[in-house]
Amino acid sequence: MGELTSRQKNELTKQLKSKAAELELHLEGSRQSTKPVTLDQQAVGRVSRMDAIQQQQMAVASREQSTLLHKLVTTALLRVKSGEYGYCLLCGEPIAFARLEAQPHTPNCLDCQSAMEQK
């Protein structure tokens, strides 16, 4: 486990940019489906309204998750620009390429992430 090569960093940067664009499209597209549900009780049955509310709540949860992931990806891209990408935010050690390949937006090495999750 060492520092990233230029080729590895370029590959990961491409993945991050692609993911950022994908998330931006998803967030833009999901804007309509997260609006409050307004159905006429006379025209639409109660079950249909409950289903619509459930769909809206699932869309809100999905949007929140995408927003969080977009922030992580954007932050990772800022770290690429500053030269800090590929190093753990907690211990400062290089993050393994295999970990970054699986999750290019991750800010922590596996050891620090595991330690945080055990707390």
RACOR-V299682 format. One record per backbone hydrogen bond with DSSP energy under -0.5 kcal/mol. CO is the residue of the C=O (numbers start at 1). NH is the residue of the N-H. Records with the same first field share a line. If there is no record, write none. Layout:
# RACOR-V299682
CO=NH + NH
This chain:
# RACOR-V299682
5=9
6=10
7=11
8=12
9=13
10=14
11=15
12=16
13=17
14=18
15=19
16=20
17=21
18=22
19=23
20=24
21=25
22=26
23=27
24=28
25=29
26=30
27=31
28=31
30=34
31=34
32=35
39=41
40=44
45=49
46=50
47=51
48=52
49=53
50=54
51=55
52=56
53=57
54=58
55=59
56=60
57=61
58=62
59=63
60=64
61=65
62=66
63=67
64=68
65=69
66=70
67=71
68=72
69=73
70=74
71=75
72=76
73=77
74=78
75=79
76=80
77=81
78=82
79=83 + 84 + 85
80=83
84=87
86=95
88=92
93=88
96=100
97=101
98=102
99=103
103=106
107=89
109=113
110=114
111=115
112=116
113=117
114=118
115=119
116=119
